[in-house]
Amino acid sequence: MTDGLARSAGSVDPHRRGALLTAAGVTLGWLASSRDADGSTRHAAGFRRSEWHAGDATAGAQGRRLFVWYPAVAGEKRFDYGGPIGRVAAGAPPAPGRHPLLVFSHGYLGAGDQSIFLTEHLSRMGYIVAAVDHADAQGRAGIGGVTAFARPQDWIAETYIDRRQDMTALIDLLVAADADRSAFLHRHVDDGRIGAIGHSLGGYTVLGLAGARTAWREPRVRAALGLSPYVAPYLQPHAEVSVPVPVMLQGGTLDFGITPDLPAMFERLHAGRYLMVLRGENHLGWTNLASIGRDTVAAVAQGNPRWIADYALAFFDRHLRERDRTDLLDRPNAELHSYLHESPTRR
């Protein structure tokens, strides 16, 4: 797996090869890095894509894709992902130092590159963000099918266990890359600061890693962010939810299928908990639909995508880096529909 990351991470899907990098001479104003007003470093967003070789039966004959965004030392350029338009330093060397790792789990029938505005932004702010296409990605039939969501009481530890396996294998891969001199992330992964992000079914996945499903607990995950996370199985009377790490839940007022369950999930959390509900946002507000008609940099500058990114960054900065850039997590915000929080460091 490490060899694949080292040798192929800059490769692209053949049918997209001609459109991946356009306007190559147009760069953003910063090159290696710059300083924000609070003194923190803003990097260029590096990006590499490769094939995913998990080494297990879930990979399938078709193969799957691995995406890595990371703090980079080169200038960003306009980048066509095959639909969404981003700003990245494709294939550039990583910025010096060790960086916290965030693993991302996409929604049911989604893809590892489904939330580019957020994954890019977090890499600019100093995080390595890695995502893989799960077995149900890009419209392939999922394990259990869509009807399974109507019966959360039937979900057991084996339900979508392939996603848990993908996430642990992804962490293994990135940690191994840090130890492998041939890997481009050699000596850049801070394996003591690992978090997880998931949207929808991906939110179910990362909450399981955090301990909402005891058999899924991944002790290397120190904080988890659920973006409109599917939590109904964790609210069943027989569910054993024991989450020892901080969790942030994000929802929206138009996210009718999931957000109404989030307050009950919030009550089951203890080790630092946050629930942010956006005004007028639906279930797909955390996907690439957020950057339609604009590039990813413009997307995070205003509206709900801004708050999604700002709260995600503040959460991981506090609970992975043990620092606060702002007081965002501790104060009311009139731009949100609602916000609940209880931090173990701010009681």
Residue frames as qw, qx, qy, qz and C-alpha x, y, z in Angstrom:
[[0.000, 0.885, 0.466, 0.000, 0.00, 0.00, 0.00],
 [0.304, -0.789, 0.093, 0.526, 2.80, 2.40, 0.82],
 [0.419, -0.084, 0.584, 0.689, 4.45, 1.80, -2.55],
 [0.198, 0.648, 0.644, 0.356, 1.24, 2.82, -4.27],
 [0.164, -0.939, -0.226, 0.202, 1.09, 6.03, -2.30],
 [0.429, -0.597, 0.310, 0.603, 4.72, 6.80, -3.00],
 [0.347, -0.078, 0.662, 0.659, 4.76, 6.09, -6.74],
 [0.087, 0.464, 0.739, 0.481, 1.26, 6.79, -7.99],
 [0.097, -0.641, -0.540, 0.536, -0.07, 9.57, -5.80],
 [0.053, 0.493, -0.147, -0.856, 0.32, 12.15, -8.54],
 [0.057, 0.111, 0.837, 0.533, -1.52, 10.09, -11.16],
 [0.451, 0.208, 0.171, -0.851, -5.04, 10.82, -12.38],
 [0.673, 0.333, 0.638, -0.171, -7.96, 8.94, -13.84],
 [0.391, 0.013, 0.614, 0.685, -7.29, 8.47, -17.56],
 [0.152, 0.668, 0.635, 0.355, -10.67, 9.80, -18.70],
 [0.171, -0.953, -0.212, 0.132, -10.04, 13.02, -16.77],
 [0.691, -0.235, 0.125, 0.672, -6.37, 13.46, -17.62],
 [0.361, 0.434, 0.321, 0.760, -6.91, 16.13, -20.22],
 [0.191, -0.775, -0.260, -0.543, -8.96, 18.36, -17.96],
 [0.684, -0.505, -0.420, 0.319, -7.26, 18.08, -14.61],
 [0.408, -0.552, -0.051, 0.725, -5.00, 21.13, -14.71],
 [0.369, 0.721, 0.386, 0.442, -5.96, 24.23, -16.69],
 [0.014, -0.952, 0.031, -0.303, -4.83, 27.83, -16.72],
 [0.856, -0.181, -0.241, 0.420, -1.45, 26.60, -15.47],
 [0.423, 0.318, -0.143, 0.836, 0.06, 30.06, -15.48],
 [0.343, -0.658, -0.085, -0.665, -2.58, 31.57, -13.22],
 [0.511, -0.099, -0.714, 0.468, -1.53, 31.34, -9.57],
 [0.402, -0.843, -0.358, -0.015, -2.90, 32.65, -6.32],
 [0.043, 0.924, -0.210, 0.316, -1.12, 35.49, -4.58],
 [0.551, -0.664, 0.499, -0.085, 0.70, 33.32, -2.03],
 [0.569, 0.466, -0.674, -0.071, 3.45, 30.80, -2.77],
 [0.405, 0.099, -0.864, 0.283, 4.81, 28.66, 0.06],
 [0.353, -0.574, -0.697, 0.248, 2.86, 30.04, 3.00],
 [0.017, -0.572, -0.001, -0.820, 1.54, 33.20, 4.59],
 [0.156, -0.149, -0.724, 0.656, 0.46, 34.39, 8.00],
 [0.221, -0.708, -0.592, -0.314, -3.14, 35.01, 9.07],
 [0.156, -0.762, 0.092, -0.622, -4.02, 37.90, 11.35],
 [0.781, -0.589, 0.093, -0.187, -3.82, 35.60, 14.39],
 [0.166, -0.726, 0.665, 0.054, -0.25, 34.63, 13.49],
 [0.800, -0.001, 0.599, -0.026, -1.09, 31.12, 12.28],
 [0.129, -0.360, 0.693, 0.611, 0.43, 29.76, 9.08],
 [0.746, 0.482, 0.245, -0.388, -1.63, 29.39, 5.93],
 [0.443, -0.267, 0.735, 0.439, -0.10, 26.97, 3.43],
 [0.473, 0.267, -0.527, -0.654, -0.75, 26.16, -0.19],
 [0.838, -0.002, 0.401, -0.371, -3.11, 23.20, -0.58],
 [0.040, 0.387, -0.863, -0.322, -1.21, 20.25, -2.02],
 [0.829, 0.162, 0.234, -0.482, -3.10, 17.44, -3.73],
 [0.107, 0.339, -0.891, -0.283, -2.36, 13.93, -4.98],
 [0.842, 0.092, 0.147, -0.511, -4.64, 11.20, -6.26],
 [0.084, 0.378, -0.910, -0.146, -3.83, 7.53, -6.70],
 [0.714, -0.141, -0.589, -0.352, -5.39, 4.10, -6.83],
 [0.565, -0.493, 0.451, -0.484, -6.50, 2.55, -3.57],
 [0.676, 0.158, -0.719, -0.018, -5.03, -0.85, -2.83],
 [0.572, -0.577, 0.276, -0.514, -6.47, -1.74, 0.56],
 [0.180, 0.341, -0.916, 0.110, -5.38, -5.36, 0.36],
 [0.365, 0.128, 0.809, -0.442, -8.80, -6.71, 1.27],
 [0.267, 0.371, 0.854, 0.248, -11.86, -8.06, -0.46],
 [0.164, 0.799, 0.418, -0.400, -13.67, -4.72, -0.45],
 [0.122, -0.506, 0.384, 0.763, -11.37, -3.26, -3.10],
 [0.707, 0.538, 0.377, -0.263, -13.08, -5.18, -5.88],
 [0.719, 0.220, 0.438, 0.493, -11.95, -5.75, -9.43],
 [0.284, 0.878, 0.234, 0.306, -12.62, -2.13, -10.45],
 [0.506, 0.030, -0.258, 0.822, -10.26, -0.64, -7.92],
 [0.185, -0.900, -0.390, 0.055, -10.94, 2.56, -6.03],
 [0.361, 0.697, -0.090, 0.613, -9.39, 5.98, -5.60],
 [0.585, -0.519, -0.319, 0.536, -7.32, 7.54, -2.84],
 [0.165, 0.846, 0.090, 0.499, -7.16, 11.31, -2.36],
 [0.609, -0.439, -0.284, 0.597, -4.69, 13.23, -0.21],
 [0.098, 0.898, 0.045, 0.427, -4.73, 16.97, 0.45],
 [0.748, -0.374, -0.209, 0.507, -1.83, 18.34, 2.47],
 [0.116, -0.937, 0.083, 0.318, 0.07, 21.53, 3.38],
 [0.810, 0.366, 0.195, 0.415, 2.38, 22.22, 0.45],
 [0.433, -0.543, 0.103, 0.712, 5.36, 24.44, -0.31],
 [0.258, 0.115, 0.545, 0.789, 4.43, 25.45, -3.88],
 [0.277, 0.184, 0.042, -0.942, 1.99, 27.99, -5.26],
 [0.490, 0.379, 0.745, -0.246, -1.61, 27.04, -5.96],
 [0.123, 0.136, -0.546, -0.817, -3.13, 27.00, -9.44],
 [0.708, 0.132, 0.050, -0.692, -6.62, 26.57, -10.79],
 [0.067, -0.181, 0.980, 0.056, -7.43, 22.86, -10.79],
 [0.706, 0.018, -0.237, -0.667, -10.32, 21.05, -12.47],
 [0.411, -0.223, 0.843, -0.266, -11.25, 17.95, -10.46],
 [0.032, -0.171, -0.908, -0.382, -13.52, 16.84, -13.28],
 [0.234, -0.728, -0.606, -0.219, -16.39, 19.11, -12.29],
 [0.400, -0.882, -0.139, 0.204, -15.57, 21.14, -9.17],
 [0.493, 0.687, -0.185, 0.501, -12.92, 23.80, -9.64],
 [0.700, -0.643, -0.137, 0.278, -10.31, 24.00, -6.92],
 [0.192, 0.891, -0.353, 0.210, -7.03, 25.74, -6.18],
 [0.893, -0.395, 0.184, 0.116, -4.17, 23.38, -5.40],
 [0.065, 0.731, -0.658, -0.172, -0.47, 22.78, -5.80],
 [0.971, 0.105, -0.011, -0.213, -0.87, 19.42, -7.52],
 [0.927, 0.165, -0.182, 0.284, 1.96, 17.02, -6.72],
 [0.115, 0.813, -0.347, 0.453, 3.98, 19.62, -4.85],
 [0.487, 0.085, -0.731, 0.471, 6.28, 18.64, -1.96],
 [0.486, -0.723, -0.491, 0.013, 4.73, 18.79, 1.53],
 [0.091, -0.872, 0.206, -0.434, 5.43, 21.74, 3.78],
 [0.367, 0.333, -0.742, 0.451, 8.17, 21.09, 6.36],
 [0.325, -0.253, 0.583, -0.700, 7.27, 19.59, 9.72],
 [0.054, -0.226, -0.973, 0.015, 4.72, 17.07, 10.99],
 [0.378, -0.119, -0.132, -0.909, 1.04, 17.76, 10.43],
 [0.523, 0.070, 0.689, -0.496, -2.10, 16.33, 12.04],
 [0.080, -0.019, -0.875, -0.477, -3.94, 13.72, 9.99],
 [0.568, 0.219, 0.350, -0.712, -7.67, 13.79, 9.21],
 [0.109, 0.066, 0.928, 0.349, -9.32, 10.81, 7.51],
 [0.454, 0.203, 0.017, -0.867, -12.53, 11.52, 5.60],
 [0.246, 0.205, 0.946, 0.051, -15.44, 9.12, 4.99],
 [0.225, -0.014, -0.363, -0.904, -17.93, 10.05, 2.28],
 [0.623, 0.098, 0.354, -0.691, -21.70, 9.61, 2.19],
 [0.664, 0.182, 0.725, -0.033, -23.61, 6.64, 0.80],
 [0.649, 0.564, 0.434, 0.269, -22.95, 6.37, -2.97],
 [0.024, 0.977, -0.115, -0.180, -20.72, 9.44, -2.71],
 [0.795, 0.428, -0.181, 0.390, -16.97, 9.66, -3.33],
 [0.673, -0.369, -0.204, 0.608, -13.78, 10.50, -1.52],
 [0.255, 0.014, 0.117, 0.960, -13.62, 13.86, -3.32],
 [0.091, -0.673, -0.679, -0.278, -17.22, 14.84, -2.57],
 [0.315, -0.908, -0.244, 0.130, -16.41, 17.74, -0.16],
 [0.687, 0.306, -0.024, 0.659, -13.45, 19.44, -1.79],
 [0.039, -0.818, 0.022, -0.574, -14.13, 22.93, -0.44],
 [0.681, -0.696, 0.139, -0.182, -13.61, 21.57, 3.08],
 [0.928, -0.135, 0.112, 0.330, -10.75, 19.15, 2.48],
 [0.528, 0.563, -0.006, 0.636, -8.77, 21.77, 0.57],
 [0.209, -0.846, 0.077, -0.485, -9.37, 24.40, 3.24],
 [0.805, -0.579, 0.130, -0.012, -8.20, 22.18, 6.07],
 [0.857, 0.107, 0.068, 0.500, -5.01, 21.35, 4.18],
 [0.262, 0.733, -0.041, 0.626, -4.27, 25.06, 3.78],
 [0.440, -0.770, 0.173, -0.428, -4.59, 25.39, 7.53],
 [0.061, -0.623, 0.749, -0.217, -1.99, 22.73, 8.21],
 [0.751, -0.089, 0.583, -0.296, -3.78, 19.37, 8.12],
 [0.098, 0.188, -0.886, -0.411, -3.17, 16.29, 5.99],
 [0.684, 0.186, 0.332, -0.622, -6.60, 15.12, 4.81],
 [0.042, 0.204, -0.918, -0.337, -6.95, 11.67, 3.26],
 [0.705, 0.209, 0.303, -0.606, -10.05, 10.07, 1.75],
 [0.116, -0.124, 0.928, 0.333, -10.82, 6.89, -0.13],
 [0.625, -0.015, -0.362, -0.691, -13.75, 5.73, -2.24],
 [0.536, -0.132, 0.747, -0.370, -15.67, 3.17, -0.19],
 [0.257, 0.092, 0.925, 0.263, -17.14, 0.08, -1.86],
 [0.255, 0.694, 0.662, -0.122, -20.50, 1.87, -2.36],
 [0.114, -0.568, 0.109, 0.808, -18.90, 4.94, -4.00],
 [0.142, 0.333, -0.482, -0.798, -20.01, 6.63, -7.22],
 [0.699, 0.147, -0.142, -0.685, -23.36, 4.91, -7.56],
 [0.418, 0.142, -0.896, -0.047, -22.23, 1.34, -7.03],
 [0.712, -0.475, -0.398, -0.331, -24.68, -0.77, -5.06],
 [0.145, -0.596, 0.581, -0.535, -24.00, -0.45, -1.35],
 [0.295, -0.023, -0.933, 0.207, -23.86, -3.26, 1.15],
 [0.048, 0.412, 0.736, -0.535, -27.40, -3.61, 2.46],
 [0.106, 0.523, 0.591, 0.605, -28.81, -1.12, -0.03],
 [0.094, -0.344, 0.066, -0.932, -30.70, 2.09, 0.60],
 [0.655, -0.472, -0.416, -0.419, -33.62, 0.25, 2.25],
 [0.650, -0.170, -0.573, 0.470, -31.36, -0.51, 5.22],
 [0.109, 0.197, -0.248, 0.942, -31.60, 3.13, 6.33],
 [0.544, -0.389, -0.234, -0.705, -35.31, 2.69, 7.04],
 [0.878, -0.380, -0.278, -0.090, -34.56, 0.03, 9.66],
 [0.140, 0.712, -0.536, 0.431, -31.83, 1.40, 11.95],
 [0.723, -0.442, 0.389, -0.361, -32.90, -1.05, 14.66],
 [0.987, 0.144, 0.062, 0.024, -31.46, -3.86, 12.53],
 [0.440, 0.754, -0.415, 0.256, -27.97, -2.41, 12.27],
 [0.880, -0.448, 0.050, 0.154, -25.27, -4.43, 14.00],
 [0.402, -0.703, 0.406, 0.424, -21.48, -4.29, 14.17],
 [0.553, 0.039, 0.684, 0.475, -21.19, -6.04, 10.80],
 [0.376, 0.828, 0.416, 0.016, -23.38, -3.47, 9.00],
 [0.365, 0.901, -0.118, 0.204, -21.07, -1.48, 6.71],
 [0.748, -0.562, 0.211, 0.283, -18.06, -2.94, 8.48],
 [0.728, 0.360, 0.216, 0.542, -16.15, -2.45, 5.22],
 [0.091, 0.896, 0.015, 0.433, -16.14, 1.28, 5.91],
 [0.605, -0.762, 0.230, -0.007, -14.55, 0.79, 9.29],
 [0.863, -0.075, 0.308, 0.394, -11.95, -1.42, 7.66],
 [0.506, 0.686, 0.150, 0.500, -11.26, 1.23, 5.03],
 [0.166, -0.936, 0.098, -0.294, -10.68, 3.93, 7.65],
 [0.725, -0.593, 0.325, 0.130, -8.31, 1.86, 9.77],
 [0.811, 0.188, 0.317, 0.455, -6.43, 0.74, 6.65],
 [0.306, 0.847, 0.085, 0.426, -6.20, 4.38, 5.54],
 [0.408, -0.873, 0.247, -0.103, -4.69, 5.38, 8.86],
 [0.855, -0.248, 0.359, 0.279, -2.28, 2.45, 8.62],
 [0.683, 0.528, 0.240, 0.443, -1.28, 3.57, 5.14],
 [0.109, 0.916, -0.060, 0.382, -0.56, 7.17, 6.10],
 [0.603, -0.731, 0.319, -0.006, 1.31, 6.22, 9.25],
 [0.864, -0.012, 0.358, 0.354, 3.39, 3.76, 7.21],
 [0.503, 0.753, 0.120, 0.407, 4.05, 6.50, 4.67],
 [0.231, -0.936, 0.209, -0.164, 5.57, 8.57, 7.44],
 [0.699, -0.511, 0.482, 0.132, 8.04, 5.76, 8.13],
 [0.803, 0.295, 0.416, 0.308, 8.79, 4.94, 4.47],
 [0.277, -0.537, 0.243, 0.759, 11.56, 7.05, 2.94],
 [0.200, 0.142, 0.702, 0.668, 10.10, 6.48, -0.54],
 [0.006, 0.731, 0.681, 0.039, 6.71, 7.94, 0.36],
 [0.199, 0.588, 0.106, 0.777, 6.06, 11.60, -0.33],
 [0.471, -0.768, -0.066, -0.428, 4.70, 12.11, 3.19],
 [0.783, -0.060, -0.437, 0.439, 7.79, 10.67, 4.88],
 [0.400, -0.189, -0.404, 0.801, 8.29, 12.44, 8.23],
 [0.137, -0.225, -0.127, -0.956, 5.22, 14.65, 7.74],
 [0.603, -0.454, -0.518, -0.402, 2.40, 12.72, 9.47],
 [0.178, -0.387, 0.606, -0.672, 1.87, 13.46, 13.14],
 [0.536, -0.163, -0.798, -0.221, 0.53, 10.05, 14.13],
 [0.210, -0.267, -0.720, 0.605, -0.29, 11.29, 17.64],
 [0.253, 0.405, 0.210, -0.853, -2.83, 13.79, 16.27],
 [0.045, -0.122, -0.847, -0.516, -5.39, 11.93, 14.18],
 [0.422, 0.286, 0.404, -0.760, -9.01, 12.97, 13.64],
 [0.214, 0.259, 0.882, 0.330, -11.88, 11.74, 11.47],
 [0.344, 0.306, 0.020, -0.887, -14.53, 13.51, 9.37],
 [0.154, 0.205, 0.930, 0.263, -17.59, 11.91, 7.81],
 [0.390, 0.095, -0.098, -0.911, -20.69, 12.99, 5.92],
 [0.792, 0.000, -0.206, -0.575, -24.02, 11.13, 6.22],
 [0.984, -0.104, -0.144, 0.004, -23.15, 7.41, 6.27],
 [0.582, 0.416, -0.389, 0.580, -19.57, 8.60, 6.59],
 [0.278, -0.579, 0.324, -0.695, -20.66, 10.39, 9.75],
 [0.926, -0.276, 0.014, -0.258, -22.02, 7.09, 11.05],
 [0.868, 0.251, -0.295, 0.310, -18.63, 5.59, 10.19],
 [0.330, 0.485, -0.425, 0.689, -16.46, 8.10, 12.02],
 [0.544, -0.522, 0.242, -0.610, -18.73, 8.21, 15.06],
 [0.983, -0.116, -0.128, -0.056, -18.33, 4.44, 15.21],
 [0.680, 0.352, -0.366, 0.528, -14.55, 4.90, 15.15],
 [0.074, -0.567, 0.334, -0.750, -14.94, 7.38, 18.00],
 [0.001, -0.053, 0.884, -0.464, -16.74, 4.77, 20.10],
 [0.605, 0.043, 0.081, -0.791, -20.42, 5.13, 19.27],
 [0.955, 0.053, -0.218, -0.192, -20.13, 1.50, 18.21],
 [0.598, -0.678, 0.427, 0.008, -17.87, -0.17, 20.75],
 [0.869, 0.028, 0.421, 0.257, -16.58, -2.86, 18.39],
 [0.575, 0.720, 0.147, 0.361, -15.53, -0.18, 15.89],
 [0.310, -0.933, 0.094, 0.158, -13.50, 2.00, 18.26],
 [0.737, 0.448, -0.117, 0.492, -10.22, 3.10, 16.69],
 [0.561, -0.696, -0.192, 0.406, -8.00, 4.36, 19.53],
 [0.490, -0.026, 0.197, 0.849, -5.82, 6.42, 17.21],
 [0.017, -0.638, -0.414, -0.649, -8.79, 8.71, 16.42],
 [0.295, -0.209, -0.507, 0.782, -8.71, 11.53, 18.96],
 [0.265, 0.427, 0.241, -0.831, -11.60, 13.68, 17.64],
 [0.259, 0.320, 0.839, 0.354, -14.50, 13.14, 15.23],
 [0.243, 0.324, -0.003, -0.914, -16.59, 15.52, 13.12],
 [0.327, 0.386, 0.858, 0.091, -19.96, 14.36, 11.78],
 [0.157, 0.193, -0.250, -0.936, -21.38, 16.36, 8.86],
 [0.731, 0.037, -0.091, -0.675, -25.11, 15.64, 8.80],
 [0.070, 0.287, -0.954, 0.045, -24.21, 12.22, 10.23],
 [0.730, -0.208, -0.484, -0.435, -26.62, 9.30, 10.09],
 [0.049, -0.367, 0.735, -0.568, -26.99, 8.50, 13.80],
 [0.760, -0.211, -0.107, -0.606, -30.30, 6.60, 14.04],
 [0.829, -0.010, -0.555, 0.066, -28.63, 3.20, 14.78],
 [0.367, 0.179, -0.582, 0.703, -26.83, 4.77, 17.74],
 [0.355, -0.242, 0.222, -0.875, -30.11, 5.97, 19.24],
 [0.726, -0.176, -0.580, -0.323, -31.70, 2.51, 19.50],
 [0.690, -0.632, 0.145, -0.323, -32.47, 1.20, 23.01],
 [0.966, -0.159, 0.074, 0.190, -29.95, -1.62, 22.65],
 [0.556, 0.689, -0.192, 0.424, -27.14, 0.64, 21.38],
 [0.706, -0.558, -0.093, 0.426, -24.05, 0.87, 23.58],
 [0.374, 0.817, -0.014, 0.439, -22.61, 4.32, 22.95],
 [0.642, -0.673, 0.010, 0.366, -19.38, 5.13, 24.78],
 [0.547, 0.719, 0.021, 0.427, -17.45, 7.92, 23.10],
 [0.653, -0.558, -0.130, 0.494, -14.26, 8.91, 24.97],
 [0.419, -0.029, 0.234, 0.877, -13.15, 11.61, 22.51],
 [0.195, 0.496, 0.157, -0.831, -14.54, 15.04, 21.51],
 [0.318, 0.401, 0.779, 0.362, -17.22, 15.08, 18.81],
 [0.211, 0.357, 0.009, -0.910, -18.76, 17.85, 16.74],
 [0.364, 0.472, 0.795, 0.111, -22.08, 17.32, 14.96],
 [0.096, 0.277, -0.183, -0.938, -23.19, 19.63, 12.13],
 [0.282, 0.486, 0.826, 0.042, -26.72, 19.76, 10.75],
 [0.024, -0.055, -0.282, -0.957, -29.10, 22.03, 8.84],
 [0.424, 0.226, 0.446, -0.755, -32.68, 23.24, 9.21],
 [0.722, 0.368, -0.204, -0.550, -33.64, 21.70, 5.84],
 [0.284, 0.317, -0.905, 0.001, -31.87, 18.44, 6.58],
 [0.709, -0.263, 0.050, -0.653, -35.15, 16.78, 7.53],
 [0.906, 0.014, -0.408, -0.108, -34.00, 13.16, 7.50],
 [0.727, 0.067, -0.479, 0.487, -31.04, 13.48, 9.88],
 [0.110, 0.423, -0.316, 0.842, -30.72, 16.74, 11.82],
 [0.638, -0.515, -0.054, -0.570, -33.79, 16.10, 14.03],
 [0.927, -0.223, -0.281, 0.106, -31.87, 13.13, 15.52],
 [0.523, 0.459, -0.375, 0.613, -28.74, 15.13, 16.33],
 [0.332, -0.637, 0.305, -0.626, -29.86, 16.62, 19.68],
 [0.930, -0.305, 0.069, -0.194, -30.47, 13.10, 21.02],
 [0.861, 0.244, -0.214, 0.390, -27.02, 12.05, 19.80],
 [0.129, 0.678, -0.312, 0.653, -25.51, 15.15, 21.42],
 [0.643, -0.576, 0.218, -0.454, -26.94, 14.01, 24.76],
 [0.993, -0.102, -0.005, 0.064, -25.11, 10.68, 24.42],
 [0.632, 0.490, -0.258, 0.543, -21.75, 12.39, 24.12],
 [0.619, -0.752, -0.172, 0.148, -19.61, 13.41, 27.08],
 [0.716, -0.308, 0.102, 0.618, -15.93, 14.09, 26.35],
 [0.052, -0.412, 0.250, 0.875, -16.37, 17.46, 24.65],
 [0.327, 0.486, 0.794, 0.166, -19.46, 17.89, 22.50],
 [0.084, 0.368, -0.129, -0.917, -20.66, 20.43, 19.96],
 [0.362, 0.517, 0.766, 0.122, -23.86, 20.67, 17.88],
 [0.025, 0.405, -0.162, -0.899, -24.03, 23.34, 15.19],
 [0.432, 0.547, 0.716, 0.045, -27.17, 23.72, 13.04],
 [0.175, -0.092, 0.344, 0.918, -27.00, 25.87, 9.89],
 [0.428, 0.521, 0.305, -0.673, -29.87, 28.01, 8.65],
 [0.650, 0.605, -0.058, -0.456, -31.50, 26.88, 5.42],
 [0.110, 0.527, -0.816, -0.211, -29.10, 24.00, 4.78],
 [0.929, 0.056, -0.059, -0.360, -30.07, 20.59, 3.40],
 [0.912, -0.271, 0.288, 0.103, -28.35, 17.22, 3.51],
 [0.800, 0.370, 0.157, 0.446, -26.10, 17.96, 0.53],
 [0.008, -0.992, 0.063, -0.105, -24.78, 21.28, 1.83],
 [0.547, -0.666, 0.470, 0.189, -21.51, 19.59, 2.84],
 [0.790, 0.190, 0.487, 0.321, -20.81, 18.24, -0.65],
 [0.381, -0.046, 0.377, 0.843, -19.38, 19.77, -3.81],
 [0.058, 0.759, 0.569, 0.311, -22.76, 21.40, -4.43],
 [0.343, -0.817, -0.189, 0.424, -21.48, 24.08, -2.06],
 [0.291, -0.512, 0.351, 0.728, -19.01, 25.27, -4.72],
 [0.469, 0.536, 0.629, 0.313, -21.25, 25.20, -7.79],
 [0.232, 0.907, 0.237, 0.258, -20.66, 28.32, -9.85],
 [0.114, -0.915, 0.348, -0.172, -17.51, 29.28, -7.94],
 [0.613, 0.341, -0.669, 0.245, -14.20, 27.75, -7.02],
 [0.705, -0.391, -0.557, 0.200, -13.45, 26.17, -3.67],
 [0.358, -0.037, -0.305, 0.882, -11.63, 29.22, -2.31],
 [0.259, -0.263, -0.136, -0.919, -14.61, 31.46, -2.99],
 [0.629, -0.386, -0.611, -0.287, -16.97, 28.86, -1.51],
 [0.616, -0.388, -0.539, 0.424, -15.43, 29.00, 1.98],
 [0.215, 0.158, -0.118, 0.957, -15.42, 32.81, 2.03],
 [0.379, -0.098, 0.102, -0.915, -19.12, 33.25, 2.77],
 [0.760, -0.113, -0.286, -0.573, -22.44, 31.65, 3.67],
 [0.907, -0.331, 0.147, -0.214, -22.87, 28.21, 5.16],
 [0.881, 0.272, -0.233, 0.308, -19.69, 26.75, 3.63],
 [0.150, 0.663, -0.409, 0.609, -17.77, 29.36, 5.58],
 [0.591, -0.516, 0.366, -0.501, -19.28, 28.21, 8.88],
 [0.998, 0.014, -0.061, -0.031, -18.83, 24.55, 8.01],
 [0.710, 0.424, -0.310, 0.469, -15.13, 25.16, 7.43],
 [0.042, -0.661, 0.371, -0.651, -14.61, 27.60, 10.31],
 [0.750, -0.448, 0.262, -0.410, -16.21, 25.36, 12.93],
 [0.979, 0.108, -0.125, 0.117, -14.43, 22.27, 11.60],
 [0.518, 0.533, -0.363, 0.562, -11.08, 24.05, 11.82],
 [0.293, -0.626, 0.361, -0.626, -11.75, 25.47, 15.29],
 [0.920, -0.280, 0.079, -0.264, -12.82, 22.03, 16.54],
 [0.933, 0.153, -0.157, 0.287, -9.73, 20.19, 15.32],
 [0.279, 0.644, -0.355, 0.618, -7.39, 23.01, 16.35],
 [0.511, -0.595, 0.320, -0.532, -8.70, 22.77, 19.90],
 [0.893, -0.256, 0.282, -0.238, -8.80, 19.00, 20.24],
 [0.928, 0.236, -0.016, 0.288, -5.87, 17.88, 18.08],
 [0.489, 0.534, -0.200, 0.660, -3.50, 20.83, 18.34],
 [0.496, -0.579, -0.474, 0.440, -4.57, 21.96, 21.82],
 [0.191, -0.212, 0.004, 0.959, -4.85, 25.56, 20.71],
 [0.263, 0.763, 0.566, -0.166, -7.55, 28.04, 19.80],
 [0.348, 0.261, 0.302, 0.848, -7.20, 30.40, 16.86],
 [0.266, -0.402, -0.141, -0.865, -10.43, 32.18, 17.84],
 [0.276, -0.001, 0.720, -0.637, -13.18, 31.99, 20.49],
 [0.496, 0.017, -0.504, -0.707, -15.63, 30.65, 17.88],
 [0.502, -0.159, -0.849, -0.038, -16.39, 27.45, 19.82],
 [0.275, -0.286, -0.680, 0.616, -17.26, 29.32, 23.01],
 [0.145, 0.289, 0.175, -0.930, -19.64, 32.06, 21.91],
 [0.534, 0.571, 0.566, -0.262, -23.12, 32.40, 20.38],
 [0.181, -0.128, 0.564, 0.796, -23.35, 33.00, 16.64],
 [0.453, 0.476, 0.325, -0.680, -26.41, 34.81, 15.30],
 [0.400, 0.429, -0.572, -0.574, -25.66, 33.51, 11.79],
 [0.160, 0.023, -0.986, -0.036, -26.48, 29.96, 12.91],
 [0.589, -0.435, -0.452, -0.509, -29.89, 28.50, 13.64],
 [0.744, -0.640, 0.072, -0.178, -28.58, 27.01, 16.89],
 [0.513, 0.499, -0.612, 0.336, -25.39, 26.03, 18.64],
 [0.799, -0.579, 0.050, -0.152, -24.81, 23.84, 21.70],
 [0.585, 0.513, -0.532, 0.333, -21.41, 23.16, 23.17],
 [0.702, -0.677, 0.198, -0.101, -19.62, 21.73, 26.17],
 [0.621, 0.560, -0.486, 0.253, -15.86, 21.46, 26.06],
 [0.821, -0.401, -0.311, 0.263, -13.89, 19.68, 28.78],
 [0.536, 0.004, -0.132, 0.834, -11.42, 22.55, 28.68],
 [0.055, -0.316, -0.104, -0.942, -14.05, 25.30, 28.84],
 [0.447, -0.562, -0.690, -0.086, -16.50, 24.17, 31.56]]
